[in-house]
Every structure is written in C-alpha cells, then in structure tokens.
Amino acid sequence: MVSSLASNPTQLDHCSSLVEILRYRAQHQPNQIAYIGLENGESEYGRLTYAQLDLQARAIAAHLQSLGASGSRVLLTFPLSDGLAFTSAFFGCLYAGAVAVTAWPPLNESLLLELQYKAVDAEVQFALTTQPLMARLSEPFAVTPPLDQIHWIETDRLDNQNADSWQMPPLEDKTLAYLQYTSGSTGLPKGAMISHGNVLNNLAMIYEACQYTAQDIGICWLPLYHDLGLVCAVIQPVYAGGPAVMMSPVDFILKPLRWLQAISRYRGTISGGPNFAFELCLRKITPEQRSGLDLSSWAIAGNGAEPVLPDTLARFAAAFAPSGFRQAAFCPAYGMAETTVMVSTTPRDLPPVIKSIQRAALEKNKVVPAANEDVSAARKVVGCGSIGANHQIAIVDPETLKRCAEDEIGEVWVAGPSVAQGYFNREEQTEQTFQAMTAAGEGPFLRTGDMGFLQGDELFITGRIKDVIILWGNNHYPHFIETTVEKSHPTLRPAGVAVFGVEVDEEERLVVVQEIESRHLKSLNQAENQEAVIGAIRQNLAMHHMLEAHAIALVRPGSTPKTPTGKTQRRACKEKYITGELNIIHEWKNSGSAEGILLDPNLMSIEV
C-alpha cells in the first residue's frame, strides 16, 4: 500500500499497482472513453475504453508471459502517430510483470543508434512494435546488433482471445514498472528505475496539485516515450479517471494550431509542454487563426521540461486572451525522469510567481530583490510551484554539502517516495546521484544537478550545474544568455542557439553558436550582413550581461545538437565546435579589441 494514496481518488485506496488501477476502471467504468487518438492532429483514428484497453493489455501480457518475459525488460517502439497502440503495449508490459523500456521509433540513423543503445544498456530480449513499422525497419534491424537478436512482437497481430490465459503477476510497491531514460542533454542517457510505488505516489501528487475532477480532459502532443508525455498522457488518465486526447508531436511541430484547435474542440482542461511550444504558437498562429479558437476551458497550461521564460508567459497570455485564455491557467512546473516526472508544480487557479532579482547577485549565487525600475540590472525568474506531500526539497552548496540560506542559490536535492530506485546497472552513478547526504548527515537525497533557490514553499530554478559558465569570477546561466542572443536580430532562428565556455590561455571564455533562419541564408553571404548580425549579438551581450564573446559562430538550421525532445545539448555542441564538425556559415573571433560593441541602437530588438 502506498502511503500518499490518501490524496488519490478514494475508490483507488486499495490499489498498489497500475495494473490494479486499470483493472478497477475496466470493471467499474468499462465503457468510459479513456483515450482518443488524432490522425494528423485533427481527425480521430480511434478511441479506447477502459474495457478495451484492459482486454488488449491482457492479450499482450499473456503472449509475453508465454515467452517467459515476466521480469524482463521489454522495448517499446511505435509510430509517433499511434499513441493508442503504444498505450496498449505499455500496459501489456505491466500486466505481464515485465519492465517497459520506451524508445522513439528509429526513423533516422540517430534514433536507430538510440534504440540500439537502449537495447544494450537495458539488456533487452523482447520488443513490441506494429506490423507497419516492423515492415519498414526489418532491414536495418537485421543488420544492427543486438536488435537482430531480440524477439520482436507485432502487437497488432495478436489475438485478443488469448487474454483469457493472462495471469495476474505478483506486484508490490518496489516492483519495477518501467525504465525512464534521461534526456541525454548533459551526458549519456541513463535508465531511471521507476517502481509501481514511485509512479503511484507521483500520480497522487499531480492529482492533488491539479485538483482533478471527472470532467477534466487532457490534450497531449508530447512524445509518449518522454517522462512528461508518458505520465501525463498515458498513465494519469487511468489514475484520474478522465479521458486524454493524443496527437503526434510531429503533427504539432508542423502545425502548432492543431494543438490549440484540439483544446478548443474537445474543451480540454489540462494540457502543456516546454516553453518552446508556447513560443512556437506565438510565431506560427496568425491573429485570424486565433479568432477561431475558444480556450476558455483551458484550466491548467503546464510549462516545464526546460527553463520557463516570463516574457513567453506574458506574450502568450496577451496574444490568446481574446481566445479566452487566462494567465492564471499557466502552471510552471519542475521535474525529471529520476523523480518519475513531477517535483513541484503551481496549483490550479494560482497565477505563476515571478521574481525580479539583481543580476550581479545572481552571478554570485545570491538572491537579492531588484528594484522595479532597475530593469537593465535585473533578471526575472519564474517559480515552479511547491513540492508535493511526503516529499522534501533541500538547497545545498554542491561543494561544501551544507544547506543554503533562503537568499542563496545552490543545488536542488529531492527526497520522497516518487524518487526512482536508481539507475539500471549503474551502481556507482546510483550511489553518487541517489544517495547524497548533507554535511549534517541528512539524507539520502537525489542530487538533481539543477541550481535554484527556495523562498517560502516556492521553488525557483536558475540552471544546470554542468552548464554554468564562470566568466571573470561570476556565474552565468546559459539560458539567460541564449534568450538574449536569439532575439538580437531577425535573421536568427529561435531555439537554435547554444552558449558554452571554452578554455583560452587558462581562462574560461564565452562561445556562441547560433542558427540562421533558412530564408536568410543567402543574405548572410554578404560581409556587411554578417557584420550586422555579429554586431547585434555583441551589443546585446554587452548591454544585458556585460559580456564579450570569445567567438560567435553562425551556423545552418539544425546544426545545434538536440535531444529527441528538443533540449539543446550544449556539451555535444561544444565538442562539435572544438573538433570543427559544425556547419558554420560565418565565424567571428575576438581580436581583443572592443571596437564594434557600441553600435547603432536600432540593432537592438529586445528587452530582457
């Protein structure tokens, strides 16, 4: 029995696993719609009731059990456009007592290598997919070890009549449910071991913070292989008892309007994504298209998985207010694979907490409120809400391991029943990350690797430890600098920038790598245009951060390495820059002269 389930729907008090919860739904709400799948982000291709999901899960589980897969890791790779098939396969793994390992479909060489990596790392012997995907990928699978040695099962070939031979596996709080791989933004992906107890506790936290009701409807375009998409779109609907509408992330990226149209059409109440998703809507959805939307039902607009920018929140709220969107719907949150998904979140109907702090203090890991009129010397940070019941956050100096004061920035440490069991087959990294103790002997805690501070119960995240750039003795957080850079000139591509430090003459220096919009590539062949773009970036760095770059590389679209979920891989970008592997159009390097920093004020295009 999981202690925090006291805050869950009362009818689930007796359930100690996800399997028991779905079985309960299938028996008591068999004909209720649990999932709706959208094709091309617009038209329905199918629906699943709880009874149908239970039947399909038992059929898949029975087949896995007949092969002796119980207790084994089972790889799941499905078309992005078929969330319903993925959902049935995921619960089929749990019903079999197997451990699900989710992976993107290998639609390119990079994703094929990721699939291969997970198969090796998780010691996979079985895999689930569909006939169409298998037909498309059978040739690369046949020549890619260990994919060629795995027992592949096409779930759409299985007969549901086999469901009757399914046997309920012995499941407890500590029984592993799935491996959730980290994003790989700061190193090789690692499989966080999520138990049934972990996920039930996290679901209870989300349920309480979001104040779920039977009338809530979720809309999700997030990849189901990522922790946020998996928990919020696949697992939470079974726990909360309300339906979810699924669409492919590709359909959203190609036409962001589809996301908001789905919220409008289905009267969605809970939906969200990383900060870039809201930026994409601002860039791609026209005023005419906005006029056809009704977003008044949207009660929780989750924003997490990457830094939450106050400017984005303000502009989105203003742009979509005529469509019925309320700024109080914004729900900034913080979490990671190692905590199942959620660490903290902003409660329903409460507006985001935004603090303005002195830039100079931030660079010294101090939190000092900035005067309202002192815009140029301030940094705005968005609160990510408060932690859920039965959990604890500590802000700790990563060097001394002492707890920080309320006005100090340190590493965010987390403890509680949602924290994963460790990393699969990585004892040393598990001990370093999951078993941290403070200098006073408090613990164990999970070391998140993120820097932040607590004020009252509100958590603020300032950046990643590994990404912090130390220039002239001051700490600089890359996402602040990147936000400045990408808005410096109209030729620059949003979300296509990476900044990092390199060592020059035994000192750390700043390097900027910025993608150019495709339509402006031809104009960048002219020297005067190159100088204008470089000059605008340098001026913004000087005015908003008091920084000068060592080098600025303008690169082609898609050159900055990213994870499959769109996070910038700064370390990988740094390696490519150093080894000369970036597709550079033009590079400026600092000659040591200050000439050119003070340029025409008209070059400036932002206020941060």
HELIX and SHEET records of a PDB file:
HELIX    1   1 SER A    3  SER A    7  5                                   5    
HELIX    2   2 THR A   10  LEU A   12  5                                   3    
HELIX    3   3 LEU A   18  HIS A   28  1                                  11    
HELIX    4   4 TYR A   50  SER A   66  1                                  17    
HELIX    5   5 GLY A   83  ALA A   96  1                                  14    
HELIX    6   6 GLU A  109  ASP A  121  1                                  13    
HELIX    7   7 GLN A  131  ALA A  142  1                                  12    
HELIX    8   8 LEU A  147  GLN A  149  5                                   3    
HELIX    9   9 THR A  155  ARG A  157  5                                   3    
HELIX   10  10 ASN A  160  SER A  165  5                                   6    
HELIX   11  11 HIS A  196  CYS A  210  1                                  15    
HELIX   12  12 ASP A  227  GLY A  229  1                                   3    
HELIX   13  13 LEU A  230  ILE A  235  3                                   6    
HELIX   14  14 GLN A  236  ALA A  240  1                                   5    
HELIX   15  15 PRO A  249  LEU A  254  1                                   6    
HELIX   16  16 LEU A  257  TYR A  266  1                                  10    
HELIX   17  17 ASN A  275  LYS A  284  1                                  10    
HELIX   18  18 PRO A  287  ARG A  290  1                                   4    
HELIX   19  19 PRO A  310  PHE A  320  1                                  11    
HELIX   20  20 ALA A  321  SER A  323  5                                   3    
HELIX   21  21 GLN A  327  ALA A  329  5                                   3    
HELIX   22  22 ALA A  337  THR A  339  5                                   3    
HELIX   23  23 ARG A  359  LEU A  362  1                                   4    
HELIX   24  24 GLU A  427  PHE A  434  1                                   8    
HELIX   25  25 ILE A  465  ASP A  467  5                                   3    
HELIX   26  26 PRO A  478  GLU A  486  1                                   9    
HELIX   27  27 SER A  518  HIS A  520  5                                   3    
HELIX   28  28 LYS A  522  ASN A  525  5                                   4    
HELIX   29  29 ALA A  527  HIS A  545  1                                  19    
HELIX   30  30 ARG A  570  THR A  579  1                                  10    
HELIX   31  31 PRO A  601  LEU A  603  5                                   3    
SHEET    1   A 4 SER A  43  THR A  49  0                                        
SHEET    2   A 4 ILE A  33  GLU A  39 -1                                        
SHEET    3   A 4 ALA A 244  MET A 246  1                                        
SHEET    4   A 4 GLY A 218  CYS A 220  1                                        
SHEET    1   B 6 HIS A 151  GLU A 154  0                                        
SHEET    2   B 6 PHE A 126  THR A 129  1                                        
SHEET    3   B 6 ARG A  73  LEU A  76  1                                        
SHEET    4   B 6 VAL A  99  THR A 102  1                                        
SHEET    5   B 6 LEU A 176  TYR A 181  1                                        
SHEET    6   B 6 GLY A 191  SER A 195 -1                                        
SHEET    1   C 5 ILE A 270  GLY A 273  0                                        
SHEET    2   C 5 ILE A 300  ASN A 303  1                                        
SHEET    3   C 5 PHE A 330  GLY A 335  1                                        
SHEET    4   C 5 MET A 342  THR A 345 -1                                        
SHEET    5   C 5 SER A 386  ILE A 387 -1                                        
SHEET    1   D 2 ILE A 354  GLN A 358  0                                        
SHEET    2   D 2 ALA A 378  VAL A 382 -1                                        
SHEET    1   E 4 GLN A 392  VAL A 396  0                                        
SHEET    2   E 4 GLY A 410  ALA A 415 -1                                        
SHEET    3   E 4 LEU A 446  GLN A 455 -1                                        
SHEET    4   E 4 GLU A 458  ARG A 464 -1                                        
SHEET    1   F 2 ILE A 469  LEU A 471  0                                        
SHEET    2   F 2 ASN A 474  HIS A 476 -1                                        
SHEET    1   G 4 LEU A 492  VAL A 504  0                                        
SHEET    2   G 4 GLU A 507  ILE A 516 -1                                        
SHEET    3   G 4 ALA A 551  VAL A 555  1                                        
SHEET    4   G 4 ILE A 584  LYS A 589 -1                                        
END                                                                             
